[in-house]
């Protein structure tokens, strides 16, 4: 018999997913839920996020360009996973992806998050 060991901490580990409603974020959310993690998602539009992600995910309002919203979203989170996509212009991409990631990293440091994972196509 092959037994799979699932650490008990997964049940209590809370992971904030930034970009949870995106093409890359949605599968991450589904996998984390399937693996037994508590998932919180940062969303600019809470109602739209609820429709996409369902009721198992805790949705919190926020924006990567509003640092105070990141601090409250990260409260009591162990891990932050971020996958950002800027707008159609180079300036918008830079503002959202680079500036937003700087805000996320700063907030993670200030809030005591133990691990930060980032996926970016910006290089």
GUZAMI-117117 format. One record per residue (C-alpha): z, x, y. Coordinates in steps of 0.1 Angstrom, whole numbers, plus 5000, padded with zeros to 4 digits. Layout:
GUZAMI-117117
<pt><pz>Z</pz><px>X</px><py>Y</py></pt>
...
This chain:
GUZAMI-117117
<pt><pz>5000</pz><px>5000</px><py>5000</py></pt>
<pt><pz>4990</pz><px>5014</px><py>5034</py></pt>
<pt><pz>5017</pz><px>5006</px><py>5060</py></pt>
<pt><pz>5010</pz><px>5008</px><py>5097</py></pt>
<pt><pz>5039</pz><px>5020</px><py>5118</py></pt>
<pt><pz>5041</pz><px>5003</px><py>5151</py></pt>
<pt><pz>5067</pz><px>5018</px><py>5174</py></pt>
<pt><pz>5093</pz><px>4993</px><py>5186</py></pt>
<pt><pz>5088</pz><px>5005</px><py>5222</py></pt>
<pt><pz>5054</pz><px>4988</px><py>5223</py></pt>
<pt><pz>5071</pz><px>4954</px><py>5224</py></pt>
<pt><pz>5089</pz><px>4963</px><py>5255</py></pt>
<pt><pz>5064</pz><px>4987</px><py>5271</py></pt>
<pt><pz>5047</pz><px>4971</px><py>5302</py></pt>
<pt><pz>5013</pz><px>4983</px><py>5312</py></pt>
<pt><pz>4997</pz><px>4974</px><py>5346</py></pt>
<pt><pz>4959</pz><px>4972</px><py>5344</py></pt>
<pt><pz>4941</pz><px>4977</px><py>5377</py></pt>
<pt><pz>4906</pz><px>4965</px><py>5374</py></pt>
<pt><pz>4915</pz><px>4941</px><py>5345</py></pt>
<pt><pz>4889</pz><px>4915</px><py>5354</py></pt>
<pt><pz>4861</pz><px>4941</px><py>5353</py></pt>
<pt><pz>4836</pz><px>4950</px><py>5325</py></pt>
<pt><pz>4858</pz><px>4979</px><py>5314</py></pt>
<pt><pz>4891</pz><px>4964</px><py>5321</py></pt>
<pt><pz>4888</pz><px>4932</px><py>5301</py></pt>
<pt><pz>4884</pz><px>4949</px><py>5267</py></pt>
<pt><pz>4914</pz><px>4972</px><py>5276</py></pt>
<pt><pz>4935</pz><px>4941</px><py>5283</py></pt>
<pt><pz>4925</pz><px>4925</px><py>5250</py></pt>
<pt><pz>4933</pz><px>4956</px><py>5230</py></pt>
<pt><pz>4967</pz><px>4962</px><py>5247</py></pt>
<pt><pz>4976</pz><px>4926</px><py>5239</py></pt>
<pt><pz>4964</pz><px>4929</px><py>5203</py></pt>
<pt><pz>4985</pz><px>4961</px><py>5200</py></pt>
<pt><pz>5017</pz><px>4942</px><py>5212</py></pt>
<pt><pz>5020</pz><px>4956</px><py>5247</py></pt>
<pt><pz>5032</pz><px>4935</px><py>5277</py></pt>
<pt><pz>5002</pz><px>4934</px><py>5301</py></pt>
<pt><pz>5003</pz><px>4929</px><py>5338</py></pt>
<pt><pz>4971</pz><px>4927</px><py>5358</py></pt>
<pt><pz>4965</pz><px>4934</px><py>5395</py></pt>
<pt><pz>4941</pz><px>4909</px><py>5410</py></pt>
<pt><pz>4928</pz><px>4900</px><py>5444</py></pt>
<pt><pz>4921</pz><px>4865</px><py>5431</py></pt>
<pt><pz>4949</pz><px>4853</px><py>5409</py></pt>
<pt><pz>4932</pz><px>4821</px><py>5398</py></pt>
<pt><pz>4900</pz><px>4838</px><py>5388</py></pt>
<pt><pz>4919</pz><px>4864</px><py>5369</py></pt>
<pt><pz>4939</pz><px>4838</px><py>5351</py></pt>
<pt><pz>4906</pz><px>4821</px><py>5340</py></pt>
<pt><pz>4892</pz><px>4854</px><py>5327</py></pt>
<pt><pz>4923</pz><px>4869</px><py>5311</py></pt>
<pt><pz>4943</pz><px>4839</px><py>5299</py></pt>
<pt><pz>4980</pz><px>4831</px><py>5299</py></pt>
<pt><pz>4993</pz><px>4860</px><py>5279</py></pt>
<pt><pz>4987</pz><px>4883</px><py>5308</py></pt>
<pt><pz>5010</pz><px>4884</px><py>5338</py></pt>
<pt><pz>4988</pz><px>4883</px><py>5369</py></pt>
<pt><pz>5001</pz><px>4897</px><py>5401</py></pt>
<pt><pz>4983</pz><px>4895</px><py>5435</py></pt>
<pt><pz>4973</pz><px>4928</px><py>5451</py></pt>
<pt><pz>4946</pz><px>4951</px><py>5463</py></pt>
<pt><pz>4942</pz><px>4989</px><py>5458</py></pt>
<pt><pz>4936</pz><px>4991</px><py>5495</py></pt>
<pt><pz>4970</pz><px>4976</px><py>5503</py></pt>
<pt><pz>4996</pz><px>5001</px><py>5491</py></pt>
<pt><pz>5026</pz><px>4978</px><py>5494</py></pt>
<pt><pz>5010</pz><px>4954</px><py>5469</py></pt>
<pt><pz>5007</pz><px>4983</px><py>5444</py></pt>
<pt><pz>5044</pz><px>4991</px><py>5446</py></pt>
<pt><pz>5055</pz><px>4956</px><py>5438</py></pt>
<pt><pz>5028</pz><px>4953</px><py>5410</py></pt>
<pt><pz>5041</pz><px>4985</px><py>5394</py></pt>
<pt><pz>5077</pz><px>4975</px><py>5394</py></pt>
<pt><pz>5092</pz><px>4979</px><py>5359</py></pt>
<pt><pz>5058</pz><px>4992</px><py>5345</py></pt>
<pt><pz>5058</pz><px>5022</px><py>5322</py></pt>
<pt><pz>5020</pz><px>5029</px><py>5324</py></pt>
<pt><pz>4992</pz><px>5022</px><py>5348</py></pt>
<pt><pz>4956</pz><px>5020</px><py>5336</py></pt>
<pt><pz>4930</pz><px>5019</px><py>5364</py></pt>
<pt><pz>4893</pz><px>5013</px><py>5363</py></pt>
<pt><pz>4879</pz><px>5008</px><py>5398</py></pt>
<pt><pz>4844</pz><px>4998</px><py>5411</py></pt>
<pt><pz>4836</pz><px>5001</px><py>5447</py></pt>
<pt><pz>4809</pz><px>4981</px><py>5466</py></pt>
<pt><pz>4772</pz><px>4987</px><py>5467</py></pt>
<pt><pz>4772</pz><px>5014</px><py>5495</py></pt>
<pt><pz>4784</pz><px>5050</px><py>5492</py></pt>
<pt><pz>4810</pz><px>5044</px><py>5519</py></pt>
<pt><pz>4824</pz><px>5013</px><py>5501</py></pt>
<pt><pz>4825</pz><px>5032</px><py>5467</py></pt>
<pt><pz>4844</pz><px>5061</px><py>5484</py></pt>
<pt><pz>4868</pz><px>5038</px><py>5501</py></pt>
<pt><pz>4876</pz><px>5017</px><py>5470</py></pt>
<pt><pz>4873</pz><px>5043</px><py>5442</py></pt>
<pt><pz>4887</pz><px>5074</px><py>5459</py></pt>
<pt><pz>4910</pz><px>5058</px><py>5485</py></pt>
<pt><pz>4922</pz><px>5031</px><py>5460</py></pt>
<pt><pz>4929</pz><px>5057</px><py>5434</py></pt>
<pt><pz>4949</pz><px>5078</px><py>5459</py></pt>
<pt><pz>4969</pz><px>5047</px><py>5467</py></pt>
<pt><pz>4975</pz><px>5040</px><py>5430</py></pt>
<pt><pz>4986</pz><px>5075</px><py>5423</py></pt>
<pt><pz>5010</pz><px>5076</px><py>5452</py></pt>
<pt><pz>5025</pz><px>5042</px><py>5443</py></pt>
<pt><pz>5028</pz><px>5053</px><py>5406</py></pt>
<pt><pz>5047</pz><px>5084</px><py>5417</py></pt>
<pt><pz>5070</pz><px>5064</px><py>5440</py></pt>
<pt><pz>5077</pz><px>5036</px><py>5415</py></pt>
<pt><pz>5085</pz><px>5059</px><py>5386</py></pt>
<pt><pz>5055</pz><px>5050</px><py>5364</py></pt>
<pt><pz>5056</pz><px>5075</px><py>5335</py></pt>
<pt><pz>5018</pz><px>5077</px><py>5328</py></pt>
<pt><pz>4987</pz><px>5070</px><py>5347</py></pt>
<pt><pz>4952</pz><px>5067</px><py>5331</py></pt>
<pt><pz>4921</pz><px>5064</px><py>5351</py></pt>
<pt><pz>4884</pz><px>5057</px><py>5343</py></pt>
<pt><pz>4859</pz><px>5064</px><py>5370</py></pt>
<pt><pz>4821</pz><px>5067</px><py>5372</py></pt>
<pt><pz>4824</pz><px>5084</px><py>5406</py></pt>
<pt><pz>4830</pz><px>5119</px><py>5393</py></pt>
